[in-house]
Amino acid sequence: MKTQRILMLCGLIVLAATGAGIGLAQAVLANTAEKPHAVTRARTAGDAIAGLPARLKTAASHVGLELGTTRQVAPDVFLANKNDGELCMIGTAHGMTMGCGSSSDFFGGNSVQYGISEDGAPSAPTALTIFGVVRPDVRSVRVVFPSGPVDEEVTVDGGFSVTATAAQLASGRPTQLIAYGQASRIIQTFALPQS
């Protein structure tokens, strides 16, 4: 049986949908009164969550996610409204991982909203993706693994997604997420959970 753990870093509710169904977990989501760029632009055909299995679409609608409002911000990363007015960040790399918070203060004073979705045991995940959305002043992110860092440029819409390779997972869990601005200036550093 496939096990999926979901970690989201500063007080948002996280919903995880896997082959076993949808579950609720308490989250910690790294959270400015700015809205992500993607929700201020016109929606395009590419913003739809294409290929999301019907069971996950059904689960998403049961928790109030408005799939007609999705905006794709990076590969496997979307933003969507909930019917209660919250804004949700959705990762689809390993099933569906979703964290929701205030649409008027999405970042909550931080530079990054991020989530960690993983398959397997906490001590030895078989798959791990760190995904998120950044404020406009963030140009790139770095995920630090024991075997070395992985740098990722953020998309025009401020999204990112870093999927660990088998070699990176074999070296251990990632330890930090670092947000960089212009001229490689560090804007914010997050210590990642180790279990």
TATA-V792227 format. One record per backbone hydrogen bond with DSSP energy under -1.0 kcal/mol. CO is the residue of the C=O (numbers start at 1). NH is the residue of the N-H. If there is no record, write none. Layout:
{{CO & NH} {CO & NH}}
//
This chain:
{{3 & 120} {5 & 118} {7 & 116} {8 & 28} {9 & 29} {9 & 30} {12 & 27} {13 & 100} {14 & 25} {15 & 98} {16 & 23} {17 & 96} {18 & 21} {21 & 18} {23 & 16} {25 & 14} {32 & 107} {36 & 39} {37 & 40} {44 & 47} {45 & 48} {48 & 50} {49 & 52} {53 & 57} {54 & 58} {55 & 59} {56 & 60} {57 & 61} {58 & 62} {59 & 63} {60 & 65} {61 & 64} {64 & 83} {65 & 67} {66 & 69} {67 & 70} {71 & 79} {74 & 77} {76 & 92} {77 & 73} {77 & 74} {78 & 90} {79 & 71} {80 & 88} {81 & 66} {82 & 85} {86 & 82} {87 & 101} {88 & 80} {89 & 99} {90 & 78} {91 & 97} {96 & 17} {97 & 91} {98 & 15} {99 & 89} {101 & 87} {107 & 110} {111 & 135} {113 & 133} {114 & 9} {115 & 131} {116 & 7} {117 & 129} {118 & 5} {119 & 126} {119 & 127} {127 & 119} {128 & 164} {129 & 117} {130 & 162} {131 & 115} {132 & 160} {133 & 113} {135 & 138} {139 & 154} {140 & 180} {141 & 152} {142 & 178} {143 & 150} {144 & 175} {145 & 148} {148 & 145} {150 & 143} {152 & 141} {155 & 158} {158 & 134} {159 & 155} {160 & 132} {162 & 130} {165 & 169} {166 & 170} {167 & 171} {175 & 192} {176 & 144} {177 & 190} {178 & 142} {179 & 187} {179 & 188} {180 & 139} {180 & 140} {182 & 185} {185 & 181} {188 & 179} {190 & 177}}
//
